[in-house]
């Protein structure tokens, strides 16, 4: 994310691609004003490591009208972005101390600031080359003592580095995607932050109050001070966009506020960082009256082929190529290929007739020359196309050997807008990466039909936001280990005839 005043984001086309490449999504005035008011409360200067169109400098100038005059410095990778900062009312004097370059490389330990405000670039890992990925991992190791999961976006590293530039007593306010608190790396990251810094507040937003409408991610504002850690933080939920109450609360140094538009609660740091700062707290009653799904099942991601066009075929294509049907297993690739709560043989036939692939190449360690001639020819086609050199496929020996999965009793559609669900598998099909594979733990005697009702009970599914990564427009994404943490209400289990004492509870 980078910044500017209120404006509409392009939803598609070249302009949208430029935004995604640069990681630019502009902070609206009502959020920028609040962040600057808190971060610069005891400072006469703000530093922004990714200035972009200058939303925070512009917010500081608005504060100057109220008698709070601030000076500015910062960094910006793209010089052309500063043209938009000028268009937003900033001057050469305002931008005189902007350093053009990558903040992660351009600023050293001697650069220390008492007020840092930022909306760092939101650039996903697959846009980094190998050299930059290695640089980021070295930054993590030298700063927090351990690598960060390779799928972390660049905003994670901006936060880590910015904290090292915060003077004792200084304040930092960052607006970030909520995966900063939900990703696989988050436990390591927040253990480091909470052990060294004071987490003062986290501000989250209802969907209707999103600072970035139309962007497929949820935002969180983090307010952190370089001071002795405390055991509690303020947790805010903004209910209405453009509310002035957020500014009032921040300007009052996170004091008491009576507001229907910004709801404030106090949370234990350990609870909040474990649950996820972007997620609401889990009530003690909920914990007491639920059981983690992982007590009943194990969850594995679906099969990753590396190239669905090659490995995942229709029956017609298999027939046209003369490939042996025995070298394939049935599979489902897309969540929209399953409309309901179960998948049947009739569904597989319907998809095949409609031209959707449902046959997955299922070779093992056979030597190429041991395979039927038509299959040898097909493998040669893949080799000519360079498939063996692709990163995922290159890890397999031989390259055409497929990942294996037992047909699971349930597929879980783990990414969607209000449609995450468990799907009863009444076939021998296996899932591709559009699904998670869910298997009952051995020895529990779980009845698949009964437990399907438990899984899809609205009270069970209502707990998904407590373990999912959240995105814009109500979308959720649930990773395998997090799905095992899904809280299943004991009442739902009992109503379906599952005696908890029989399952070692």
Helices and strands as residue ranges (DSSP letters): H 13-22, H 29-39, E 45-48, H 55-65, E 71-76, H 81-87, E 98-100, H 103-106, E 113-118, G 125-127, H 130-144, H 154-164, E 166-177, G 178-180, H 186-196, E 198-205, G 207-209, E 219-225, E 232-238, H 245-251, E 262-268, H 269-275, H 284-288, E 290-292, G 293-295, E 297-301, H 308-311, E 312-313, H 315-321, G 325-327, E 328-332, G 335-337, E 342-343, H 345-353, E 359-361, G 368-370, H 373-384, G 387-389, H 391-394, E 410-413, E 415-417, E 421-425, E 430-431, E 436-440, H 448-455, H 458-461, G 464-466, E 469-470, G 472-474, E 475-477, H 480-484, E 487-489, H 490-495, G 500-503
